[in-house]
């Protein structure tokens, strides 16, 4: 990340700037309303199929479906997965923007 000076608070680190919304950051921009087209597909159907596939893969790998009270910290597991997700998303954005 390049260093930028905040004109409002003279902060050199945009990660610590409380006014960082004015920096040119695409993550802070709003996307336009979705448009219809002939090739539109309902995303939820694909997500449901993905969930079914993940349940089957987990059952094949662990011999059971995910259940409550299994001795794991579900919140920590989800948090760690979310951190991984954010890393993959940022990687994809950086790769897309470098084309």
Buried (B, 14 or more C-beta within 10 A) or exposed (E): EEEBEBEEEEBEEBEEBEEBEEEEEEEEEEEEEEEEEEEEEEEEEEEEEEEEEEEEEEEEEEEEEEEEEEEEEEEEEEEEEEEEEEEEEEEEEEEEEEE
